[in-house]
Amino acid sequence: MKIICTKSNLVKGVSIVSKAVPSKTTMPILECILIDATTDVVKLTANDMELGIETSIDGDIVERGIIALNAKIFSEIVRKLPDSEVTIETESDNQALITCEKAKFSIAAQSGDDFSYLPAIESNDFITVSEFTLKEAIRQTIFSIADNDTNKMMTGELFEITENVLKVVSLDGHRISIRKIDLKDSYEPRKVIVPGKTLQEISKIIGGEAEAEVQISFTKNHIVFEFDRTVVVSRLIEGEYFRIDQMLSSDYETKVRVNKRELLDCIDRATLLIKEGDKKPIIIDIKDDAMQMMIKSQIGSMDEVILCTKDGKDLMIGFNPKFLIDALRVIDDEEVDLYFMNAKAPCFIKDEEQSYIYLILPVNFNAAV
């Protein structure tokens, strides 16, 4: 094999597929990036058996072939090469030569035949969304997945398709994030649970252009994202997702409309008094047309009042401030509506169309008052 391509093309391709290289594995071949020049296109692939990424780069194929190189060594070499043309060729079955201007590296290689290819998936069953829409949906929900494996379901997000609506849901036991996306066409009903890791990596790779499209295909065990010149294949999380609809309610005793930026800045200021790992709640006292925000910790206390429009009863309620901040940061509206039943029931932050819904459980604050 012998290929020639620019450093910039190589760096871009390597950085995309590197996201599917496992940090720990007992199979050395999975620590590699596959360079496939057996057709008319140079393809780079990485696969950790849960997540696989393949991308095509521009380059000249002088001699066709296929080879697997250690991802860590290969990517570090490529990044530090001069900004010029790079030649990669096989010296033998177990050595590869990387040349760029006066720099020459000879590194160990493995046979491409031993590599675990991405599963072949027919894309008959697919939906299409814009890169921008997908990136935004991930950004607006990913923060409320669980970060440990005690409940595998909570480490993923539900993708539920009903006619022309895609609903994306995440939860961690303390909060729920829901984002609804209008699709151009209607589709058969479908529910899948996509690993959070997959969505985080896709969010880093896709550009986010409104005009660029992502094709999302489904099989029984996999989900496939195709965009630009890249294919991402991920295993799905098996099982039945939580019954979210039973947790949602349209009833409320108190509704508050408030400027989002003012509310977010106020809570952000309050967190200055909380040490990392400290679980001090922010207490919100809603009376008439004002919200009094209070926090008390070993460092000190803060008390601030912001104006709001209230409908219903007065209420005093406590929350983990981080959960409020996470939700408010990803809402683009100038004003937000908060709905409450009582001091022990969840708060809902949602718009009238319910294109987004954030449910946050309150915390007991008696000891903090």
URPERA-V669331 format. One line per field, one symbol per residue. ss: DSSP state (a for helix, b for strand, c for the rest). A space follows every 50 residues. Layout:
# URPERA-V669331
ss = ???
This chain:
# URPERA-V669331
ss = cbbbbbaaaaaaaaaaaaaacccccccaaaabbbbbbccccbbbbbbccc bbbbbbbccbbbbcbbbbbbaaaaaaaaaaccccbbbbbbbbccbbbbbb ccbbbbbbbbbaaacccccccccccbbbbbaaaaaaaaaccaaacccccc caaaabbbbbbbbbbbbbbbbcccbbbbbbbbbbbbbbbbbbbbbaaaaa aaaaacccccccbbbbbbcccbbbbbbccbbbbbbbcccccccaaaaccc cccbbbbbbaaaaaaaaaaaaaacccccccbbbbbbbccbbbbbbbcccc bbbbbbbcbbbbccbbbbbbaaaaaaaaacccccbbbbbbccccccbbbb cccccbbbbbccbccaaac
